[in-house]
Amino acid sequence: MKGKSIAACVAGMVLAVALAVTPATAEVKRGDYFITVLTGPSSGIYFPIGGAFSTFIGSLGYKTSATATGATVENINALLTGQGELAIAMADSVIQAVESFGAYEGKNPPKICAR
């Protein structure tokens, strides 16, 4: 069951990336944009998944890279400070950030989008 959940999550993220990087109306010079994908430690499973996202985004014409990080909390903080455009994050941490509890106790809720 765990494998199916991971596969479903990855499929959903790929779809979200495809929708997010597709221009709605105007022609976009994709090569003018650099998208940093924040992953997790290079020894973990999310680093190669983030690398796959980066490869896919690059195939659409964007400049991109996957960056190893300390995982979810670091990824959310990096998004908020403009150090990345796309991040892998665990749902429980995203909820903590949005609702300002746990690791985000007393902090203003971030403006992030989860898919």
N, C-alpha and C positions, 0 to 999 in steps of 0.2 A: 504494500500500500504506500509506503514511504516513497518508493521510486516513482509511482504514478503521480504522487503529489508534486514531487520535484519536476517531473516532466510537464505536468500541467502548468506549474508556475513558470517554467522556462518558456513554454509555448505562449502563455499570456504576456510575458515580458517582451518576447520577440514581436508579437502583434502590436503591443503598445509602442515599441520603438518604431516600428514601421509606420504607424499612424502619426507618431509625434514628429518624424522627420520628413514626412510627405507634405509639400507645400499645398495650402488650401486653394489659393487662387493665383498669386503672383509667381513669376519665375524666380527661383532662388539660385544664386551662384553657390552651390553647395561647397565647392572647394575653398570658399572664403571663410567657412566655419570650421572651428576645431571643437570636437566633442570628446571630453575626457570621461571615460567610464570608470567609476570607482568600484572596486571589487571587494577583496578581502585579502588575507595573508596569501603570499605566493605558494604556500604549502597546502592551502585548503582548496575545496571544490569550487568556490565562487570565483577564484582567479581565472581558471580556464573558461568558465561560463562567461565572465566579463570579457575575456579575450574574444570569445565567439561573437558577443554583441558588438565589440569594437570592429571586428572583421566585417560583420554584416553592414554596419553603418558606413564603414569605409567603402564597401562595394556600391553604396548609393552615391558616392562621390564626395563625401565629407572627409576632412582630415580628422583622424581619431587616434586614440590610444587607450589601452587599459592600464590602470594604475593599481598596484597592490597597496592595500591599506590595512588598518587595524580592525576593520569590520564595520558593522552597522552604525554605531554611535559616531565613529570617526567619519563615516560616509555622509551621514546626515549633517554633521557640523561642516564638513567640506562643501556640501551643496549650498548651505546657507551663507558661506563666505565666498562663494564663486569659484571654488577650487575644482569644481567638476560640474558636468551637466546631466549626467545619468549615473545612478548608483544602485547597487544591490543592497537591500536592507531587509531585515527581518520584520515581519508585521507587528510583533509585540513592541518593538522599539519605536516604530513609526507611530503607533498609537500613543505610546508614552510621550513622544515629542509633540504630537498634535494636541494631546490633552494635558500637557505640562505636569507629568508625574514621573516617578522613578528617576532615571538619569537626567530628566529635564525638569525636575521639581523647581518651581519658582521662576522658570524661564518663560518668556513670551512664546506662544505657539508659533512654530515656523510656518511659512507659506510654502508647503511642499505638495506635490501631487503624487499619489500612489496609484499604480495600475496593477 
